[in-house]
Amino acid sequence: HKHNRQLLNSFLQNASKMLSPNGQIRIALCEGQGGSSATSKEKWRDSWKACEYAALHGLLLVDVFPFKVTYNLSSHRGMDRSFKIGKHPKMYVFVKPYPSSVEEQEQEE
């Protein structure tokens, strides 16, 4: 999971710099990847820790909802086998909040 976390962290870091205040980032993750439904520390550690990385880059989680796949999942890593999304894939919605003070606005400039 190390490389997946690095990819997600880098994406959120770069995307947060490009996002306008109140702009959204939506990320669909397979069951267990987001960490929001973890029932133990072990399951949390096995997740991609999306909320943790988003918070590191000034993003807030504003919504999580079931994600219904509307396209054909025909291949996984170039092999002829289906991609396993689990029973409960979720869409995570992160937002870049408006600066709450003059100090925060100055830091962004």
MMTF fields as JSON, N, C-alpha, C and O atoms, coordinates in Angstrom:
{
  "mmtfVersion": "1.0.0",
  "mmtfProducer": "UNKNOWN",
  "numBonds": 435,
  "numAtoms": 436,
  "numGroups": 109,
  "numChains": 1,
  "numModels": 1,
  "chainsPerModel": [1],
  "groupsPerChain": [109],
  "chainIdList": ["A"],
  "bondAtomList": [4, 2, 8, 6, 12, 10, 16, 14, 20, 18, 24, 22, 28, 26, 32, 30, 36, 34, 40, 38, 44, 42, 48, 46, 52, 50, 56, 54, 60, 58, 64, 62, 68, 66, 72, 70, 76, 74, 80, 78, 84, 82, 88, 86, 92, 90, 96, 94, 100, 98, 104, 102, 108, 106, 112, 110, 116, 114, 120, 118, 124, 122, 128, 126, 132, 130, 136, 134, 140, 138, 144, 142, 148, 146, 152, 150, 156, 154, 160, 158, 164, 162, 168, 166, 172, 170, 176, 174, 180, 178, 184, 182, 188, 186, 192, 190, 196, 194, 200, 198, 204, 202, 208, 206, 212, 210, 216, 214, 220, 218, 224, 222, 228, 226, 232, 230, 236, 234, 240, 238, 244, 242, 248, 246, 252, 250, 256, 254, 260, 258, 264, 262, 268, 266, 272, 270, 276, 274, 280, 278, 284, 282, 288, 286, 292, 290, 296, 294, 300, 298, 304, 302, 308, 306, 312, 310, 316, 314, 320, 318, 324, 322, 328, 326, 332, 330, 336, 334, 340, 338, 344, 342, 348, 346, 352, 350, 356, 354, 360, 358, 364, 362, 368, 366, 372, 370, 376, 374, 380, 378, 384, 382, 388, 386, 392, 390, 396, 394, 400, 398, 404, 402, 408, 406, 412, 410, 416, 414, 420, 418, 424, 422, 428, 426, 432, 430],
  "bondOrderList": [1, 1, 1, 1, 1, 1, 1, 1, 1, 1, 1, 1, 1, 1, 1, 1, 1, 1, 1, 1, 1, 1, 1, 1, 1, 1, 1, 1, 1, 1, 1, 1, 1, 1, 1, 1, 1, 1, 1, 1, 1, 1, 1, 1, 1, 1, 1, 1, 1, 1, 1, 1, 1, 1, 1, 1, 1, 1, 1, 1, 1, 1, 1, 1, 1, 1, 1, 1, 1, 1, 1, 1, 1, 1, 1, 1, 1, 1, 1, 1, 1, 1, 1, 1, 1, 1, 1, 1, 1, 1, 1, 1, 1, 1, 1, 1, 1, 1, 1, 1, 1, 1, 1, 1, 1, 1, 1, 1],
  "groupList": [{"groupName": "HIS", "atomNameList": ["N", "CA", "C", "O"], "elementList": ["N", "C", "C", "O"], "formalChargeList": [0, 0, 0, 0], "bondAtomList": [1, 0, 2, 1, 3, 2], "bondOrderList": [1, 1, 2], "singleLetterCode": "H", "chemCompType": "L-PEPTIDE LINKING"}, {"groupName": "LYS", "atomNameList": ["N", "CA", "C", "O"], "elementList": ["N", "C", "C", "O"], "formalChargeList": [0, 0, 0, 0], "bondAtomList": [1, 0, 2, 1, 3, 2], "bondOrderList": [1, 1, 2], "singleLetterCode": "K", "chemCompType": "L-PEPTIDE LINKING"}, {"groupName": "ASN", "atomNameList": ["N", "CA", "C", "O"], "elementList": ["N", "C", "C", "O"], "formalChargeList": [0, 0, 0, 0], "bondAtomList": [1, 0, 2, 1, 3, 2], "bondOrderList": [1, 1, 2], "singleLetterCode": "N", "chemCompType": "L-PEPTIDE LINKING"}, {"groupName": "ARG", "atomNameList": ["N", "CA", "C", "O"], "elementList": ["N", "C", "C", "O"], "formalChargeList": [0, 0, 0, 0], "bondAtomList": [1, 0, 2, 1, 3, 2], "bondOrderList": [1, 1, 2], "singleLetterCode": "R", "chemCompType": "L-PEPTIDE LINKING"}, {"groupName": "GLN", "atomNameList": ["N", "CA", "C", "O"], "elementList": ["N", "C", "C", "O"], "formalChargeList": [0, 0, 0, 0], "bondAtomList": [1, 0, 2, 1, 3, 2], "bondOrderList": [1, 1, 2], "singleLetterCode": "Q", "chemCompType": "L-PEPTIDE LINKING"}, {"groupName": "LEU", "atomNameList": ["N", "CA", "C", "O"], "elementList": ["N", "C", "C", "O"], "formalChargeList": [0, 0, 0, 0], "bondAtomList": [1, 0, 2, 1, 3, 2], "bondOrderList": [1, 1, 2], "singleLetterCode": "L", "chemCompType": "L-PEPTIDE LINKING"}, {"groupName": "SER", "atomNameList": ["N", "CA", "C", "O"], "elementList": ["N", "C", "C", "O"], "formalChargeList": [0, 0, 0, 0], "bondAtomList": [1, 0, 2, 1, 3, 2], "bondOrderList": [1, 1, 2], "singleLetterCode": "S", "chemCompType": "L-PEPTIDE LINKING"}, {"groupName": "PHE", "atomNameList": ["N", "CA", "C", "O"], "elementList": ["N", "C", "C", "O"], "formalChargeList": [0, 0, 0, 0], "bondAtomList": [1, 0, 2, 1, 3, 2], "bondOrderList": [1, 1, 2], "singleLetterCode": "F", "chemCompType": "L-PEPTIDE LINKING"}, {"groupName": "ALA", "atomNameList": ["N", "CA", "C", "O"], "elementList": ["N", "C", "C", "O"], "formalChargeList": [0, 0, 0, 0], "bondAtomList": [1, 0, 2, 1, 3, 2], "bondOrderList": [1, 1, 2], "singleLetterCode": "A", "chemCompType": "L-PEPTIDE LINKING"}, {"groupName": "MET", "atomNameList": ["N", "CA", "C", "O"], "elementList": ["N", "C", "C", "O"], "formalChargeList": [0, 0, 0, 0], "bondAtomList": [1, 0, 2, 1, 3, 2], "bondOrderList": [1, 1, 2], "singleLetterCode": "M", "chemCompType": "L-PEPTIDE LINKING"}, {"groupName": "PRO", "atomNameList": ["N", "CA", "C", "O"], "elementList": ["N", "C", "C", "O"], "formalChargeList": [0, 0, 0, 0], "bondAtomList": [1, 0, 2, 1, 3, 2], "bondOrderList": [1, 1, 2], "singleLetterCode": "P", "chemCompType": "L-PEPTIDE LINKING"}, {"groupName": "GLY", "atomNameList": ["N", "CA", "C", "O"], "elementList": ["N", "C", "C", "O"], "formalChargeList": [0, 0, 0, 0], "bondAtomList": [1, 0, 2, 1, 3, 2], "bondOrderList": [1, 1, 2], "singleLetterCode": "G", "chemCompType": "PEPTIDE LINKING"}, {"groupName": "ILE", "atomNameList": ["N", "CA", "C", "O"], "elementList": ["N", "C", "C", "O"], "formalChargeList": [0, 0, 0, 0], "bondAtomList": [1, 0, 2, 1, 3, 2], "bondOrderList": [1, 1, 2], "singleLetterCode": "I", "chemCompType": "L-PEPTIDE LINKING"}, {"groupName": "CYS", "atomNameList": ["N", "CA", "C", "O"], "elementList": ["N", "C", "C", "O"], "formalChargeList": [0, 0, 0, 0], "bondAtomList": [1, 0, 2, 1, 3, 2], "bondOrderList": [1, 1, 2], "singleLetterCode": "C", "chemCompType": "L-PEPTIDE LINKING"}, {"groupName": "GLU", "atomNameList": ["N", "CA", "C", "O"], "elementList": ["N", "C", "C", "O"], "formalChargeList": [0, 0, 0, 0], "bondAtomList": [1, 0, 2, 1, 3, 2], "bondOrderList": [1, 1, 2], "singleLetterCode": "E", "chemCompType": "L-PEPTIDE LINKING"}, {"groupName": "THR", "atomNameList": ["N", "CA", "C", "O"], "elementList": ["N", "C", "C", "O"], "formalChargeList": [0, 0, 0, 0], "bondAtomList": [1, 0, 2, 1, 3, 2], "bondOrderList": [1, 1, 2], "singleLetterCode": "T", "chemCompType": "L-PEPTIDE LINKING"}, {"groupName": "TRP", "atomNameList": ["N", "CA", "C", "O"], "elementList": ["N", "C", "C", "O"], "formalChargeList": [0, 0, 0, 0], "bondAtomList": [1, 0, 2, 1, 3, 2], "bondOrderList": [1, 1, 2], "singleLetterCode": "W", "chemCompType": "L-PEPTIDE LINKING"}, {"groupName": "ASP", "atomNameList": ["N", "CA", "C", "O"], "elementList": ["N", "C", "C", "O"], "formalChargeList": [0, 0, 0, 0], "bondAtomList": [1, 0, 2, 1, 3, 2], "bondOrderList": [1, 1, 2], "singleLetterCode": "D", "chemCompType": "L-PEPTIDE LINKING"}, {"groupName": "TYR", "atomNameList": ["N", "CA", "C", "O"], "elementList": ["N", "C", "C", "O"], "formalChargeList": [0, 0, 0, 0], "bondAtomList": [1, 0, 2, 1, 3, 2], "bondOrderList": [1, 1, 2], "singleLetterCode": "Y", "chemCompType": "L-PEPTIDE LINKING"}, {"groupName": "VAL", "atomNameList": ["N", "CA", "C", "O"], "elementList": ["N", "C", "C", "O"], "formalChargeList": [0, 0, 0, 0], "bondAtomList": [1, 0, 2, 1, 3, 2], "bondOrderList": [1, 1, 2], "singleLetterCode": "V", "chemCompType": "L-PEPTIDE LINKING"}],
  "groupTypeList": [0, 1, 0, 2, 3, 4, 5, 5, 2, 6, 7, 5, 4, 2, 8, 6, 1, 9, 5, 6, 10, 2, 11, 4, 12, 3, 12, 8, 5, 13, 14, 11, 4, 11, 11, 6, 6, 8, 15, 6, 1, 14, 1, 16, 3, 17, 6, 16, 1, 8, 13, 14, 18, 8, 8, 5, 0, 11, 5, 5, 5, 19, 17, 19, 7, 10, 7, 1, 19, 15, 18, 2, 5, 6, 6, 0, 3, 11, 9, 17, 3, 6, 7, 1, 12, 11, 1, 0, 10, 1, 9, 18, 19, 7, 19, 1, 10, 18, 10, 6, 6, 19, 14, 14, 4, 14, 4, 14, 14],
  "groupIdList": [1, 2, 3, 4, 5, 6, 7, 8, 9, 10, 11, 12, 13, 14, 15, 16, 17, 18, 19, 20, 21, 22, 23, 24, 25, 26, 27, 28, 29, 30, 31, 32, 33, 34, 35, 36, 37, 38, 39, 40, 41, 42, 43, 44, 45, 46, 47, 48, 49, 50, 51, 52, 53, 54, 55, 56, 57, 58, 59, 60, 61, 62, 63, 64, 65, 66, 67, 68, 69, 70, 71, 72, 73, 74, 75, 76, 77, 78, 79, 80, 81, 82, 83, 84, 85, 86, 87, 88, 89, 90, 91, 92, 93, 94, 95, 96, 97, 98, 99, 100, 101, 102, 103, 104, 105, 106, 107, 108, 109],
  "secStructList": [7, 2, 2, 2, 2, 2, 2, 2, 2, 2, 2, 2, 2, 2, 2, 2, 2, 2, 7, 7, 6, 6, 7, 3, 3, 3, 3, 3, 3, 7, 6, 6, 6, 1, 1, 6, 6, 7, 7, 1, 2, 2, 2, 2, 2, 2, 1, 7, 7, 2, 2, 2, 2, 2, 2, 2, 6, 6, 7, 3, 3, 3, 3, 3, 3, 3, 7, 7, 7, 7, 1, 7, 7, 7, 7, 5, 6, 6, 5, 1, 1, 7, 7, 7, 7, 7, 1, 7, 7, 3, 3, 3, 3, 3, 3, 7, 7, 7, 7, 1, 1, 2, 2, 2, 2, 2, 2, 2, 7],
  "xCoordList": [0.805, 0.0, 0.85, 0.338, 2.126, 3.024, 2.995, 2.896, 3.081, 3.12, 1.766, 1.713, 0.684, -0.646, -0.805, -1.349, -0.328, -0.4, 0.445, 0.018, 1.627, 2.497, 1.831, 1.873, 1.226, 0.529, -0.634, -0.789, -1.443, -2.584, -2.115, -2.682, -1.099, -0.566, -0.048, -0.34, 0.707, 1.238, 0.121, 0.158, -0.869, -2.007, -2.719, -2.98, -3.035, -3.739, -2.906, -3.441, -1.606, -0.725, -0.765, -0.94, -0.605, -0.59, -1.974, -2.094, -2.996, -4.348, -4.785, -5.47, -4.4, -4.812, -4.215, -4.811, -3.061, -2.426, -3.167, -3.141, -3.816, -4.506, -5.972, -6.617, -6.488, -7.897, -8.25, -7.525, -9.348, -9.877, -10.572, -10.975, -10.719, -11.489, -12.881, -13.537, -13.305, -14.571, -14.572, -15.607, -13.424, -13.304, -13.271, -12.866, -13.698, -13.813, -12.859, -12.509, -12.449, -11.733, -12.573, -12.905, -12.911, -13.687, -12.817, -12.217, -12.77, -11.946, -12.787, -13.297, -12.928, -13.643, -12.628, -11.61, -12.92, -12.012, -12.759, -13.935, -12.054, -12.623, -12.847, -12.31, -13.637, -13.938, -12.656, -11.775, -12.561, -11.415, -10.272, -9.441, -10.2, -9.071, -9.11, -8.064, -10.297, -10.408, -10.146, -9.702, -10.412, -10.184, -11.352, -11.332, -12.378, -13.497, -14.335, -15.016, -14.291, -15.082, -14.231, -14.702, -12.984, -12.095, -12.658, -13.102, -12.629, -13.147, -12.036, -12.304, -10.793, -9.663, -8.457, -8.433, -7.473, -6.249, -5.554, -4.978, -5.607, -4.97, -5.613, -4.914, -6.939, -7.624, -7.344, -7.219, -7.242, -6.9, -5.508, -5.301, -4.549, -3.172, -3.099, -2.228, -4.004, -4.022, -4.696, -4.607, -5.369, -6.066, -5.081, -3.898, -5.584, -4.753, -4.71, -3.972, -5.504, -5.509, -5.817, -5.144, -6.831, -7.189, -7.481, -7.027, -8.224, -8.585, -7.36, -7.246, -6.465, -5.244, -4.399, -3.937, -4.202, -3.389, -4.089, -3.438, -5.394, -6.139, -5.968, -5.727, -6.092, -5.953, -4.551, -4.395, -3.543, -2.167, -2.016, -1.147, -2.863, -2.765, -3.912, -4.247, -4.509, -5.508, -6.877, -7.668, -7.178, -8.481, -9.351, -8.852, -10.647, -11.606, -12.485, -12.908, -12.752, -13.709, -15.109, -15.467, -15.903, -17.253, -18.348, -19.506, -17.992, -19.011, -18.358, -17.277, -19.035, -18.685, -20.006, -20.939, -20.077, -21.32, -20.996, -19.922, -21.932, -21.707, -21.448, -22.088, -20.508, -20.151, -20.647, -20.255, -21.512, -22.036, -21.238, -21.224, -20.583, -19.787, -20.728, -21.622, -20.511, -21.394, -20.656, -21.133, -19.511, -18.746, -18.285, -18.337, -17.839, -17.436, -16.002, -15.063, -15.856, -14.527, -14.005, -14.253, -13.295, -12.938, -11.518, -11.192, -10.663, -9.272, -8.662, -9.063, -7.694, -6.947, -5.469, -5.001, -4.735, -3.297, -2.959, -1.956, -3.797, -3.526, -3.8, -3.558, -4.301, -4.615, -6.11, -6.899, -6.473, -7.872, -8.613, -9.041, -8.752, -9.538, -10.191, -9.687, -11.294, -12.04, -11.34, -10.578, -11.618, -11.091, -12.042, -13.243, -11.537, -12.382, -12.543, -11.589, -13.757, -14.01, -14.626, -14.781, -14.977, -15.625, -17.116, -17.632, -17.788, -19.237, -19.648, -20.759, -18.759, -19.143, -18.112, -17.521, -17.875, -16.957, -17.574, -18.796, -16.714, -17.206, -16.565, -15.431, -17.326, -16.841, -16.535, -17.385, -15.306, -14.869, -14.815, -14.232, -15.426, -15.451, -14.683, -15.059, -13.606, -12.782, -12.943, -13.13, -12.871, -13.02, -11.895, -11.415, -11.5, -10.541, -11.374, -12.07, -11.312, -12.165, -11.729, -10.576, -12.673, -12.339, -11.424, -11.608, -10.442, -9.61, -10.498, -11.405, -10.231, -11.084, -10.555, -11.21, -9.362, -8.82, -7.917, -7.526, -7.591, -6.672, -5.313, -4.65, -4.886, -3.586, -3.497, -2.488, -4.55, -4.553, -4.542, -3.895, -5.242, -5.257, -3.867, -3.442, -3.158, -1.795, -0.845, 0.068, -1.051, -0.179, -0.339, 0.625, -1.552, -1.787, -1.172, -0.883, -0.972, -0.408, 1.057, 1.745],
  "yCoordList": [-1.203, 0.0, 1.27, 2.368, 1.114, 2.268, 3.131, 4.355, 2.499, 3.25, 3.911, 5.014, 3.229, 3.818, 5.063, 6.076, 4.972, 6.13, 7.286, 8.439, 6.983, 8.035, 8.716, 9.94, 7.93, 8.478, 9.371, 10.484, 8.884, 9.661, 10.937, 12.005, 10.844, 12.007, 13.051, 14.239, 12.617, 13.548, 14.198, 15.397, 13.4, 13.95, 15.024, 16.117, 14.719, 15.681, 16.931, 18.04, 16.756, 17.902, 18.839, 20.048, 18.285, 19.097, 19.664, 20.822, 18.858, 19.315, 20.422, 21.358, 20.327, 21.349, 22.708, 23.738, 22.728, 23.989, 24.64, 25.862, 23.844, 24.335, 24.674, 25.329, 24.233, 24.354, 25.739, 26.302, 26.278, 27.544, 27.272, 26.139, 28.308, 28.106, 27.572, 28.037, 26.612, 25.901, 24.948, 24.358, 24.786, 23.807, 22.404, 22.199, 21.436, 20.056, 19.121, 19.313, 18.105, 16.959, 15.742, 15.528, 14.953, 13.733, 12.533, 12.461, 11.597, 10.408, 9.179, 9.032, 8.298, 7.039, 5.984, 5.783, 5.317, 4.294, 2.993, 2.984, 1.916, 0.598, 0.408, 1.141, -0.574, -0.888, -1.054, -1.835, -0.312, -0.418, 0.528, 0.774, 1.068, 1.92, 3.277, 3.816, 3.831, 5.173, 5.249, 6.283, 4.18, 4.146, 4.616, 4.453, 5.198, 5.735, 4.654, 4.922, 3.445, 2.37, 1.39, 0.312, 1.76, 0.878, 0.636, 1.564, -0.607, -0.97, -1.333, -1.722, -1.204, -1.491, -0.672, -0.16, -0.556, 0.16, -0.535, 0.123, -1.845, -2.608, -2.295, -2.1, -2.245, -1.92, -0.484, -0.199, 0.428, 1.826, 1.886, 2.571, 1.176, 1.17, 0.566, 0.936, -0.36, -0.988, -0.112, -0.404, 0.96, 1.825, 2.774, 2.806, 3.539, 4.538, 5.853, 6.764, 5.958, 7.121, 8.424, 9.438, 8.371, 9.522, 10.772, 11.863, 10.622, 11.79, 12.398, 13.618, 11.562, 12.052, 12.876, 13.966, 12.36, 13.085, 14.355, 15.378, 14.3, 15.495, 16.593, 17.751, 16.235, 17.213, 17.819, 19.005, 17.025, 17.539, 18.663, 19.524, 18.647, 19.631, 20.644, 21.253, 20.808, 21.85, 21.547, 22.465, 20.287, 19.907, 19.287, 18.623, 19.509, 18.958, 17.922, 18.109, 16.841, 15.854, 16.394, 16.653, 16.567, 17.116, 16.093, 16.304, 14.991, 13.991, 12.667, 12.627, 11.594, 10.237, 9.566, 9.577, 8.981, 8.318, 7.112, 7.04, 6.165, 4.986, 5.384, 6.289, 4.702, 4.971, 3.819, 2.669, 4.143, 3.121, 3.174, 4.189, 2.079, 1.996, 1.914, 1.069, 2.806, 2.849, 2.507, 2.808, 1.887, 1.491, 0.053, -0.493, -0.557, -1.95, -2.096, -1.54, -2.837, -3.106, -4.389, -5.485, -4.253, -5.43, -5.924, -7.036, -5.127, -5.545, -4.985, -3.932, -5.709, -5.275, -5.461, -6.583, -4.35, -4.368, -5.048, -5.754, -4.832, -5.365, -6.849, -7.413, -7.498, -8.926, -9.084, -8.19, -10.176, -10.415, -10.976, -12.13, -10.129, -10.503, -9.232, -8.126, -9.406, -8.235, -7.531, -8.135, -6.261, -5.426, -5.552, -5.324, -5.906, -6.134, -4.839, -4.332, -4.318, -3.07, -3.295, -2.347, -4.527, -4.82, -4.524, -4.089, -4.769, -4.588, -3.141, -2.752, -2.334, -0.985, 0.068, 0.693, 0.284, 1.375, 2.713, 2.86, 3.681, 4.978, 6.124, 6.037, 7.198, 8.448, 9.383, 9.635, 9.888, 10.836, 12.212, 12.387, 13.192, 14.559, 15.439, 15.575, 16.028, 16.931, 18.334, 18.515, 19.319, 20.702, 21.543, 21.29, 22.541, 23.517, 24.637, 25.359, 24.788, 25.786, 27.208, 27.463, 28.121, 29.537, 29.895, 29.38, 30.765, 31.21, 31.866, 32.632, 31.562, 32.077, 33.361, 33.962, 33.783, 35.025, 35.695, 35.088, 36.937, 37.694, 37.023, 37.0, 36.476, 35.808, 34.619, 34.442, 33.81, 32.652, 33.115, 32.483, 34.199, 34.713, 35.169, 34.937, 35.808, 36.279, 35.109, 35.191, 34.019, 32.849, 32.215, 31.679, 32.264, 31.67, 32.482, 31.94, 33.771, 34.632, 34.493, 35.128],
  "zCoordList": [0.0, 0.0, 0.0, -0.221, 0.245, 0.348, -0.918, -0.833, -2.079, -3.338, -3.638, -4.181, -3.282, -3.475, -2.604, -3.042, -1.378, -0.476, -0.996, -0.952, -1.482, -2.027, -3.222, -3.346, -4.087, -5.251, -4.814, -5.317, -3.884, -3.406, -2.71, -2.94, -1.872, -1.175, -2.167, -2.029, -3.149, -4.157, -4.959, -5.233, -5.333, -6.067, -5.25, -5.754, -3.992, -3.15, -2.903, -2.863, -2.739, -2.53, -3.739, -3.586, -4.923, -6.138, -6.473, -6.87, -6.313, -6.627, -5.672, -6.084, -4.414, -3.446, -3.791, -3.477, -4.424, -4.827, -5.996, -6.142, -6.812, -8.003, -7.739, -8.557, -6.613, -6.305, -5.778, -4.958, -6.244, -5.726, -4.397, -4.132, -3.549, -2.324, -2.653, -3.585, -1.889, -2.036, -3.234, -3.542, -3.921, -4.993, -4.425, -3.281, -5.224, -4.759, -5.47, -6.634, -4.732, -5.287, -4.926, -3.76, -5.927, -5.706, -6.057, -7.13, -5.119, -5.307, -4.992, -3.881, -5.978, -5.78, -5.361, -6.025, -4.253, -3.734, -3.486, -3.122, -3.691, -3.441, -1.946, -1.116, -1.636, -0.243, 0.573, 0.21, 1.677, 2.571, 2.269, 3.143, 1.065, 0.704, 1.397, 1.76, 1.583, 2.148, 3.635, 4.136, 4.341, 5.776, 6.611, 7.831, 5.991, 6.77, 7.438, 8.428, 6.913, 7.502, 8.306, 8.669, 8.586, 9.34, 10.741, 11.418, 11.15, 12.474, 13.451, 14.588, 13.006, 13.895, 13.434, 12.315, 14.296, 13.924, 12.763, 11.897, 12.744, 11.656, 10.309, 9.314, 10.278, 9.014, 8.597, 7.406, 9.571, 9.262, 8.654, 7.653, 9.245, 8.725, 7.328, 6.541, 7.011, 5.685, 4.627, 3.434, 5.059, 4.106, 3.438, 3.777, 2.493, 1.807, 2.57, 2.196, 3.645, 4.539, 3.797, 3.981, 2.971, 2.142, 2.974, 2.631, 4.046, 4.87, 5.542, 5.652, 5.98, 6.633, 5.66, 6.001, 4.467, 3.481, 3.014, 2.798, 2.858, 2.46, 3.512, 3.17, 4.777, 5.857, 5.881, 6.176, 5.578, 5.54, 4.517, 4.653, 3.502, 2.433, 2.458, 1.441, 3.651, 3.852, 3.294, 3.074, 3.06, 2.514, 3.599, 4.508, 3.493, 4.445, 3.762, 2.621, 4.458, 3.97, 4.236, 5.385, 3.18, 3.345, 3.048, 3.408, 2.396, 2.094, 1.73, 1.144, 2.087, 1.663, 1.329, 2.131, 0.141, -0.238, -1.115, -1.713, -1.187, -2.024, -3.467, -4.003, -4.08, -5.475, -6.324, -6.128, -7.266, -8.166, -9.462, -10.158, -9.769, -10.986, -12.179, -12.226, -13.145, -14.314, -15.606, -16.701, -15.475, -16.647, -16.481, -15.38, -17.556, -17.557, -17.033, -17.602, -15.959, -15.402, -16.043, -15.54, -17.136, -17.92, -17.715, -18.131, -17.084, -16.963, -15.687, -15.192, -15.175, -13.996, -14.295, -14.491, -14.329, -14.603, -15.925, -16.032, -16.92, -18.246, -18.394, -19.462, -17.344, -17.417, -17.679, -17.375, -18.22, -18.549, -17.338, -17.327, -16.319, -15.157, -14.615, -14.811, -13.947, -13.498, -12.336, -11.581, -12.222, -11.157, -9.976, -10.129, -8.812, -7.633, -6.845, -6.257, -6.843, -6.133, -4.76, -3.99, -4.445, -3.172, -3.249, -4.279, -2.143, -2.118, -1.898, -2.258, -1.307, -0.916, -1.306, -0.426, -2.623, -2.995, -2.598, -2.556, -2.308, -1.826, -2.583, -3.052, -2.686, -3.253, -2.084, -1.23, -2.066, -1.036, -1.676, -2.747, -1.013, -1.527, -0.545, 0.62, -1.039, -0.248, -0.8, -2.004, 0.065, -0.359, 0.242, 1.348, -0.522, -0.005, 0.619, -0.095, 1.938, 2.582, 2.263, 1.916, 2.391, 2.275, 3.442, 4.545, 3.22, 4.355, 5.409, 5.08, 6.67, 7.736, 8.353, 9.204, 7.922, 8.474, 7.462, 6.465, 7.721, 6.855, 6.838, 5.802, 7.972, 8.072, 7.112, 6.43, 7.061, 6.153, 4.701, 3.866, 4.378, 3.014, 2.612, 1.48, 3.517, 3.224, 3.018, 2.196, 3.756, 3.603, 2.236, 1.69, 1.666, 0.361, -0.771, -1.838, -0.548, -1.595, -1.582, -2.381]
}
